[in-house]
């Protein structure tokens, strides 16, 4: 799968390749086709790939079922990325260190020195 390519675009390319191979009398089984698609997905898809390969029997799982499951996950990933892009964090700058120093007792450094001296 190419970068920024949708599942539908990837599937269209895959179908073109399969049709070309069929014209050359080369056929692949369902599980071979499914594994080719799953192996082509980027690393961010790895959890979904693991789930599909463990839960579904790739020998009977059709390409349409696989693409349907991947489309649903693609929508989920796109929504998550969209939400992350819209999250903003406002940081407040200021002189918090100065305020802390003002809040310390005046003889704080003397107490600190007494604490360090061995008895």
HELIX and SHEET records of a PDB file:
HELIX    1   1 UNK A    7  UNK A   23  1                                  17    
HELIX    2   2 UNK A   30  UNK A   40  1                                  11    
HELIX    3   3 UNK A   43  UNK A   45  5                                   3    
HELIX    4   4 UNK A   46  UNK A   55  1                                  10    
HELIX    5   5 UNK A   63  UNK A   86  1                                  24    
HELIX    6   6 UNK A   96  UNK A  103  1                                   8    
HELIX    7   7 UNK A  108  UNK A  116  1                                   9    
END                                                                             
